[in-house]
Amino acid sequence: MIIGSCLCGSVAYEAETLAGPVVHCHCRTCQKAHSAAFATTARVKREDFRWTRGRDGLGAYPSSPGKLRHFCTACGSHIISEWTHEPWVILRIASVEGGLDADPACHIWVSHQADWDHGRDELPRYPEGRPA
């Protein structure tokens, strides 16, 4: 069981298992939303994800048409995002506290990579999303 929460602990969740690889996303909206070079994320099937505390303390921002980014309204931590028409949510891996047994598999959207980000790891890098 994967468990996690926001910075202040007001909002918490659990997820049965990941539905895809852990990836580092360099898209512009991840950079802006997280004030970071990239956000580390992974998909979780909707039916395998549940809020365990503080759902009423969540806010959501529509960062793209059909995409919501959910965050704690008390501390601002981003926890998940979702394409509302897809069967999964996108977990923000930095919010995980335990139960995750996966390493990052690749970098995606490196066409948006910050000029100052000279990542040197050996992971595959894709200009846009990860190939199917």
C-alpha positions as CSV (number, residue, x, y, z in Angstrom):
1,M,0.0,0.0,0.0
2,I,1.3,3.4,-1.0
3,I,0.6,6.1,1.5
4,G,1.2,9.8,1.5
5,S,0.1,13.3,2.6
6,C,0.7,17.0,2.2
7,L,3.3,19.0,4.0
8,C,1.0,20.0,6.9
9,G,-0.6,16.5,7.2
10,S,-4.1,17.8,6.7
11,V,-4.7,15.8,3.6
12,A,-3.7,12.1,3.2
13,Y,-4.3,9.3,0.7
14,E,-3.5,5.7,0.0
15,A,-3.1,3.9,-3.3
16,E,-3.1,0.1,-3.9
17,T,-0.4,0.1,-6.6
18,L,1.0,2.1,-9.5
19,A,-0.5,1.8,-12.9
20,G,2.6,2.9,-14.8
21,P,6.2,3.8,-14.4
22,V,7.6,6.6,-12.2
23,V,8.7,9.5,-14.5
24,H,10.3,12.9,-14.2
25,C,8.0,15.4,-16.1
26,H,9.7,18.6,-17.4
27,C,6.6,20.1,-19.0
28,R,6.1,23.9,-18.4
29,T,3.0,23.4,-16.2
30,C,4.8,21.0,-13.9
31,Q,7.7,23.4,-13.7
32,K,5.4,26.3,-12.8
33,A,3.1,24.3,-10.5
34,H,6.0,22.9,-8.4
35,S,8.5,25.7,-8.8
36,A,11.0,23.0,-9.8
37,A,12.9,21.8,-12.8
38,F,10.5,18.8,-13.0
39,A,7.9,16.9,-11.1
40,T,8.2,13.2,-10.4
41,T,4.9,11.4,-11.1
42,A,3.2,8.1,-11.6
43,R,-0.3,7.0,-12.6
44,V,-2.6,5.2,-10.3
45,K,-6.0,3.8,-11.4
46,R,-8.9,5.8,-9.9
47,E,-10.4,2.7,-8.2
48,D,-7.0,2.1,-6.5
49,F,-6.7,5.6,-5.1
50,R,-8.6,7.0,-2.1
51,W,-8.4,10.0,0.2
52,T,-8.0,9.0,3.8
53,R,-8.0,12.4,5.5
54,G,-8.8,16.0,4.6
55,R,-10.6,15.7,1.3
56,D,-12.6,18.9,2.3
57,G,-9.2,20.7,2.5
58,L,-8.4,20.2,-1.2
59,G,-8.3,22.8,-3.8
60,A,-8.1,22.3,-7.6
61,Y,-6.6,24.4,-10.4
62,P,-7.5,23.7,-14.1
63,S,-4.0,24.0,-15.5
64,S,-5.1,22.8,-19.0
65,P,-8.5,22.1,-20.6
66,G,-9.7,18.9,-18.9
67,K,-6.8,18.7,-16.4
68,L,-7.1,19.5,-12.7
69,R,-4.2,19.8,-10.3
70,H,-5.3,19.1,-6.7
71,F,-3.5,20.6,-3.7
72,C,-3.9,21.2,0.0
73,T,-5.5,24.6,0.6
74,A,-3.7,24.9,4.0
75,C,0.0,24.3,3.0
76,G,-0.2,24.3,-0.9
77,S,1.3,20.9,-1.4
78,H,0.4,19.4,-4.8
79,I,-0.8,15.8,-4.3
80,I,-2.4,14.6,-7.6
81,S,-3.5,15.8,-10.9
82,E,-6.0,14.3,-13.3
83,W,-7.2,14.4,-16.8
84,T,-10.9,14.2,-15.9
85,H,-11.7,11.8,-18.8
86,E,-8.9,9.3,-18.0
87,P,-9.2,6.2,-15.8
88,W,-6.3,7.2,-13.6
89,V,-4.9,10.0,-11.4
90,I,-1.4,11.3,-11.6
91,L,0.3,10.9,-8.2
92,R,3.0,13.5,-7.1
93,I,5.7,11.1,-5.9
94,A,7.2,13.7,-3.5
95,S,4.1,13.4,-1.4
96,V,4.6,9.6,-0.8
97,E,5.6,8.6,2.7
98,G,5.8,4.9,2.3
99,G,5.0,1.8,0.3
100,L,6.6,2.9,-3.0
101,D,8.9,0.3,-4.5
102,A,9.7,1.8,-7.9
103,D,12.6,3.9,-9.3
104,P,12.2,6.6,-11.9
105,A,12.1,5.1,-15.4
106,C,12.7,8.2,-17.7
107,H,12.4,11.9,-18.2
108,I,9.4,13.2,-20.3
109,W,8.7,16.5,-22.0
110,V,12.4,17.4,-22.1
111,S,11.6,19.7,-25.0
112,H,10.5,22.0,-22.2
113,Q,13.5,21.4,-20.0
114,A,14.8,24.5,-18.3
115,D,18.0,26.0,-19.9
116,W,19.9,25.7,-16.7
117,D,18.8,22.1,-16.0
118,H,21.8,20.0,-17.2
119,G,20.5,16.6,-15.9
120,R,23.2,14.0,-16.1
121,D,21.6,10.8,-15.1
122,E,21.4,7.8,-17.5
123,L,17.6,7.6,-17.7
124,P,16.0,7.7,-21.2
125,R,14.8,11.2,-22.2
126,Y,11.8,11.9,-24.4
127,P,11.0,15.2,-26.1
128,E,7.3,14.8,-25.2
129,G,5.4,12.0,-23.5
130,R,6.7,8.5,-23.0
131,P,6.2,6.3,-26.1
132,A,3.5,3.7,-25.7
